[in-house]
């Protein structure tokens, strides 16, 4: 049985963490898996397959720069002595993490960087910063570079053409049986009613998620006399800001972060994604599994994958979000049936090729 390693920051709430746990579940019967975490914490720790070996690699955060560098140098030496090229495949699953990059590159000659976000937009379209980010991660030393979005891969290939042969596109697996099962669990803080309900599930980070667009669109629709409600599931650095912006809105409800968001999604009528940029949002596929119409801003690959199939793609702006919500309230949104089985089958084949190629 081949030995493979994945490195991540933690297993707290988040789309990347959900995708990683799902991936490990699918691979655990065929591979001997080690998971390296910077912080051994998070609500999904108990969801890991029992045969996944979890270890930690936590860099020093000593305030003294010289001491910190020395301690981290010692940690690196120790890791190399114990794990240098001991795995058949190793992936840094937390793109932004420099320690995860170090772990993956040293654990296997068959190393891989998994890229989950649109880093060009993250750096405000600053190409210099974009390229510096990947160079700091030692991108040249990875044998494989996996993107969850075709759009992000295309841009990366344009900026790093000499690495083009190492890049792949592979969406995140979805545990659709778990999603359907858990969507039937009862919750006390939310019930389905006759009023059309929009839901947003995600981290509260205004730079990327732009939840203020939904809040402002809600205010405009209220003034026009529409009857509906909006549910927010999640938390983050901007939660207090959003609370403050919603003081005058009686049809907005914040439910906090949920380990199981699926009953809330099932009992809502439409999912709204208002982001400025994304890698490939796992939550969109979760909405498709539960047959919920989607309103999404034009991010990632949604034009190809979502538009006029499982929902609508709107302009990447507050006006776009408003018009999408208004369209749903006026006429509804028609969707087709999503085949989670076919979706996963294609991805599993890609992942096995990435690991074994």
C-alpha positions as CSV (number, residue, x, y, z in Angstrom):
1,X,0.0,0.0,0.0
2,X,1.4,3.4,-1.0
3,X,2.2,5.9,1.7
4,X,0.9,9.4,1.1
5,X,0.9,12.6,3.1
6,X,-1.3,15.7,3.3
7,X,-0.4,18.8,5.1
8,X,-3.0,21.4,6.3
9,X,-3.3,24.1,8.9
10,X,-6.2,22.8,11.0
11,X,-9.6,21.1,10.7
12,X,-11.8,24.0,11.8
13,X,-14.9,25.2,9.9
14,X,-14.3,25.9,6.3
15,X,-14.7,24.7,2.7
16,X,-11.1,23.6,2.4
17,X,-11.3,21.6,5.6
18,X,-14.6,20.0,4.5
19,X,-13.0,19.0,1.2
20,X,-9.9,17.6,2.8
21,X,-11.8,15.3,5.2
22,X,-14.0,14.1,2.3
23,X,-10.9,13.4,0.2
24,X,-9.2,11.5,3.0
25,X,-12.3,9.3,3.5
26,X,-12.3,8.4,-0.2
27,X,-8.5,7.6,-0.2
28,X,-8.2,5.9,3.2
29,X,-9.1,2.4,2.0
30,X,-6.4,2.4,-0.8
31,X,-3.5,4.3,0.7
32,X,-1.6,4.5,4.0
33,X,-2.3,8.2,4.9
34,X,-0.5,10.6,7.2
35,X,-2.1,14.0,7.9
36,X,0.3,16.8,9.1
37,X,-1.4,19.7,10.9
38,X,0.1,23.0,12.1
39,X,-2.6,23.0,14.8
40,X,-4.2,19.7,15.8
41,X,-7.6,21.3,16.4
42,X,-11.0,21.8,14.7
43,X,-14.5,20.4,14.7
44,X,-13.7,17.9,11.9
45,X,-10.9,16.1,13.7
46,X,-13.4,13.4,14.9
47,X,-14.6,12.9,11.3
48,X,-11.3,11.6,10.1
49,X,-11.1,7.9,9.2
50,X,-9.6,6.0,12.1
51,X,-6.7,4.7,10.0
52,X,-5.4,8.2,9.1
53,X,-2.3,8.9,11.2
54,X,-2.3,12.5,12.5
55,X,0.9,14.3,13.4
56,X,1.8,18.0,14.0
57,X,4.4,20.3,12.6
58,X,4.0,23.6,14.4
59,X,6.5,26.4,13.7
60,X,7.8,28.5,16.6
61,X,6.2,31.9,17.1
62,X,8.8,33.2,19.5
63,X,8.8,37.0,19.5
64,X,12.6,37.1,19.3
65,X,13.4,36.8,15.6
66,X,16.8,35.1,16.0
67,X,15.5,32.6,18.5
68,X,12.5,31.9,16.3
69,X,14.7,31.3,13.3
70,X,16.9,29.0,15.3
71,X,14.0,27.0,16.7
72,X,12.4,26.6,13.3
73,X,15.7,25.5,11.8
74,X,16.0,22.8,14.4
75,X,12.4,21.7,13.7
76,X,13.1,21.5,10.0
77,X,16.2,19.4,10.5
78,X,14.3,17.0,12.8
79,X,11.5,16.7,10.2
80,X,13.9,16.0,7.4
81,X,15.8,13.3,9.5
82,X,12.5,11.5,10.2
83,X,10.5,12.0,7.1
84,X,12.7,13.0,4.1
85,X,11.3,11.3,1.0
86,X,9.6,8.6,3.1
87,X,6.3,9.0,1.2
88,X,5.2,8.0,-2.3
89,X,3.2,11.3,-2.6
90,X,2.9,14.4,-0.4
91,X,0.5,17.4,-0.9
92,X,0.3,20.8,0.7
93,X,-3.5,21.2,1.0
94,X,-3.3,24.7,2.7
95,X,-2.0,26.7,-0.2
96,X,-1.2,29.8,1.9
97,X,0.8,27.9,4.5
98,X,4.6,28.1,4.2
99,X,5.1,25.3,6.8
100,X,2.8,23.0,4.8
101,X,4.7,23.8,1.7
102,X,8.0,22.8,3.5
103,X,6.4,19.6,4.8
104,X,5.1,18.4,1.4
105,X,8.3,19.3,-0.5
106,X,10.5,17.3,1.9
107,X,8.2,14.4,2.6
108,X,8.2,13.1,-1.0
109,X,9.9,13.6,-4.3
110,X,6.4,13.3,-5.7
111,X,5.2,16.6,-4.1
112,X,2.1,18.6,-4.9
113,X,0.7,22.0,-4.1
114,X,-3.1,22.2,-4.0
115,X,-4.5,25.7,-4.9
116,X,-8.0,26.5,-3.6
117,X,-8.2,30.3,-4.1
118,X,-8.1,33.0,-6.7
119,X,-4.8,34.5,-5.6
120,X,-4.7,37.1,-8.3
121,X,-7.8,38.7,-6.8
122,X,-6.6,38.1,-3.3
123,X,-3.6,40.3,-4.1
124,X,-5.9,42.9,-5.8
125,X,-4.7,42.0,-9.3
126,X,-1.2,42.9,-8.4
127,X,0.8,40.5,-10.7
128,X,4.1,41.1,-8.9
129,X,2.7,40.2,-5.5
130,X,0.9,37.2,-7.1
131,X,4.2,35.8,-8.5
132,X,6.1,36.6,-5.3
133,X,3.6,34.6,-3.3
134,X,4.2,31.4,-5.4
135,X,7.9,31.9,-5.5
136,X,8.0,32.2,-1.7
137,X,6.2,28.9,-1.6
138,X,9.1,27.4,-3.7
139,X,6.6,26.6,-6.5
140,X,9.5,25.5,-8.8
141,X,10.2,22.6,-6.4
142,X,6.8,21.0,-6.6
143,X,6.4,18.2,-9.1
144,X,2.6,18.8,-9.4
145,X,0.4,21.8,-9.0
146,X,-3.4,21.2,-8.6
147,X,-6.0,23.9,-9.1
148,X,-9.7,23.4,-8.1
149,X,-10.6,26.0,-10.8
150,X,-9.9,25.9,-14.6
151,X,-9.8,29.8,-14.5
152,X,-7.1,29.9,-11.9
153,X,-5.0,27.3,-13.7
154,X,-5.2,29.2,-16.9
155,X,-4.0,32.4,-15.3
156,X,-1.2,30.6,-13.5
157,X,0.0,29.0,-16.7
158,X,0.1,32.4,-18.4
159,X,2.4,33.8,-15.6
160,X,4.4,30.6,-15.1
161,X,4.5,29.1,-18.6
162,X,7.6,27.0,-17.8
163,X,5.5,25.1,-15.2
164,X,2.6,24.4,-17.4
165,X,3.3,20.7,-17.8
166,X,3.0,20.3,-14.0
167,X,-0.4,21.8,-13.6
168,X,-3.8,20.0,-13.3
169,X,-7.4,21.0,-12.7
170,X,-9.3,18.9,-10.2
171,X,-12.5,19.9,-8.3
172,X,-13.1,18.9,-4.7
173,X,-14.9,15.6,-3.9
174,X,-18.3,15.8,-2.3
175,X,-19.6,13.4,0.4
176,X,-23.1,13.6,-1.0
177,X,-24.5,10.7,1.0
178,X,-23.4,12.4,4.2
179,X,-24.9,15.8,3.0
180,X,-28.3,14.2,2.3
181,X,-28.3,12.2,5.5
182,X,-27.3,15.2,7.7
183,X,-29.7,17.5,6.0
184,X,-32.5,15.5,7.6
185,X,-31.3,16.2,11.2
186,X,-33.6,18.4,13.3
187,X,-32.4,21.9,14.4
188,X,-34.1,24.1,17.0
189,X,-33.0,27.6,15.8
190,X,-34.4,27.5,12.2
191,X,-37.7,26.2,10.7
192,X,-39.0,26.3,7.1
193,X,-41.9,28.6,6.5
194,X,-44.0,30.0,3.7
195,X,-41.7,33.1,3.2
196,X,-39.0,32.6,0.5
197,X,-35.7,32.1,2.3
198,X,-32.3,33.0,0.9
199,X,-29.2,31.4,2.7
200,X,-25.5,32.2,2.6
201,X,-23.1,29.8,4.2
202,X,-19.5,30.8,4.6
203,X,-16.7,32.7,6.4
204,X,-17.5,36.4,7.2
205,X,-14.6,38.1,5.5
206,X,-15.7,41.2,3.6
207,X,-12.7,41.4,1.3
208,X,-13.5,38.1,-0.3
209,X,-17.1,37.1,0.6
210,X,-18.7,40.6,0.3
211,X,-21.7,39.6,2.4
212,X,-22.6,43.3,2.7
213,X,-23.9,43.0,-0.9
214,X,-26.6,40.6,0.3
215,X,-27.4,42.9,3.2
216,X,-27.7,46.0,1.0
217,X,-29.7,44.1,-1.6
218,X,-32.1,42.9,1.2
219,X,-32.6,46.5,2.3
220,X,-33.5,47.6,-1.3
221,X,-35.9,44.7,-1.8
222,X,-37.6,45.5,1.5
223,X,-38.2,49.0,0.4
224,X,-39.9,47.6,-2.8
225,X,-42.3,45.6,-0.6
226,X,-40.9,42.1,-1.2
227,X,-41.6,39.5,1.6
228,X,-38.7,37.1,2.2
229,X,-35.9,36.4,4.8
230,X,-32.2,35.9,4.7
231,X,-30.2,33.4,6.8
232,X,-26.5,33.7,7.4
233,X,-24.6,30.6,8.6
234,X,-21.0,31.3,9.5
235,X,-18.7,33.6,11.4
236,X,-15.5,35.5,10.9
237,X,-13.7,38.8,11.3
238,X,-16.5,40.8,9.8
239,X,-19.4,39.3,11.8
240,X,-19.8,42.3,14.2
241,X,-19.7,44.6,11.2
242,X,-22.5,42.7,9.6
243,X,-24.6,42.6,12.8
244,X,-24.3,46.4,13.0
245,X,-25.3,46.8,9.3
246,X,-28.4,44.7,9.9
247,X,-29.8,46.5,13.0
248,X,-32.8,47.9,11.0
249,X,-33.5,44.6,9.1
250,X,-36.0,42.4,10.7
251,X,-35.9,39.7,8.0
252,X,-32.2,38.9,8.5
253,X,-31.0,36.2,10.9
254,X,-27.4,35.3,11.9
255,X,-27.2,31.7,13.1
256,X,-23.4,31.5,13.6
257,X,-21.0,28.7,12.4
258,X,-22.5,25.2,12.2
259,X,-20.7,21.9,12.0
260,X,-23.8,20.7,10.2
261,X,-25.1,23.4,7.9
262,X,-27.1,21.1,5.8
263,X,-30.6,21.2,7.5
264,X,-30.4,25.0,7.1
265,X,-29.6,24.7,3.4
266,X,-32.3,22.0,2.9
267,X,-35.0,24.2,4.5
268,X,-34.1,27.3,2.6
269,X,-35.3,28.1,-0.9
270,X,-32.2,29.6,-2.6
271,X,-28.5,29.8,-2.0
272,X,-26.7,33.1,-2.6
273,X,-23.0,33.5,-3.1
274,X,-21.9,37.1,-3.1
275,X,-18.1,36.7,-3.3
276,X,-15.6,39.0,-5.0
277,X,-13.4,36.0,-5.8
278,X,-13.2,32.3,-5.0
279,X,-11.2,29.2,-5.9
280,X,-14.1,26.7,-6.4
281,X,-16.7,27.0,-3.6
282,X,-17.5,23.6,-2.1
283,X,-20.8,25.1,-0.9
284,X,-22.1,25.5,-4.4
285,X,-21.8,21.7,-5.0
286,X,-23.5,21.1,-1.6
287,X,-26.4,23.3,-2.8
288,X,-26.6,21.3,-6.0
289,X,-26.7,18.0,-4.1
290,X,-29.7,19.3,-2.2
291,X,-31.3,20.7,-5.3
292,X,-31.3,24.3,-4.2
293,X,-31.3,27.0,-6.9
294,X,-28.1,29.1,-6.8
295,X,-27.5,32.8,-7.3
296,X,-23.7,33.4,-7.6
297,X,-21.5,36.3,-8.6
298,X,-19.3,35.6,-11.6
299,X,-16.3,33.9,-9.9
300,X,-14.2,30.9,-10.7
301,X,-15.7,28.5,-13.2
302,X,-19.4,29.2,-12.4
303,X,-20.2,30.4,-16.0
304,X,-19.5,26.9,-17.3
305,X,-20.6,24.9,-14.3
306,X,-23.6,26.7,-12.8
307,X,-25.2,29.2,-15.2
308,X,-28.6,28.1,-16.6
309,X,-28.0,24.6,-15.2
310,X,-28.2,24.8,-11.4
311,X,-28.8,28.5,-11.0
312,X,-27.8,31.9,-12.4
313,X,-24.6,33.8,-12.6
314,X,-24.9,37.6,-11.9
315,X,-22.6,40.5,-12.3
316,X,-19.8,40.6,-9.6
317,X,-21.3,43.6,-7.8
318,X,-24.0,44.6,-5.3
319,X,-26.3,45.4,-8.2
320,X,-25.8,41.9,-9.6
321,X,-26.7,40.3,-6.2
322,X,-29.8,42.5,-5.9
323,X,-30.9,41.6,-9.5
324,X,-30.4,37.9,-8.9
325,X,-32.4,37.9,-5.6
326,X,-35.2,40.0,-7.3
327,X,-35.3,37.6,-10.2
328,X,-35.8,34.6,-7.8
329,X,-38.6,36.4,-6.0
330,X,-40.3,37.5,-9.2
331,X,-40.1,34.3,-11.2
332,X,-38.1,31.6,-9.4
333,X,-35.0,29.9,-11.0
334,X,-35.3,26.6,-12.9
335,X,-32.6,24.0,-12.3
336,X,-31.8,20.6,-13.7
337,X,-31.0,17.4,-11.7
338,X,-27.4,17.1,-10.4
339,X,-25.6,13.8,-10.5
340,X,-23.3,13.7,-7.6
341,X,-22.2,10.1,-8.5
342,X,-21.0,11.2,-11.9
343,X,-19.3,14.3,-10.5
344,X,-17.3,12.3,-7.9
345,X,-16.4,9.5,-10.3
346,X,-14.6,11.8,-12.6
347,X,-12.7,13.5,-9.7
348,X,-11.6,10.2,-8.2
349,X,-10.1,9.2,-11.5
350,X,-8.2,12.5,-11.7
351,X,-6.9,12.2,-8.1
352,X,-5.6,8.7,-8.5
353,X,-3.7,9.9,-11.7
354,X,-2.3,12.8,-9.8
355,X,-1.0,10.6,-7.0
356,X,0.3,7.8,-9.1
357,X,1.6,9.6,-12.2
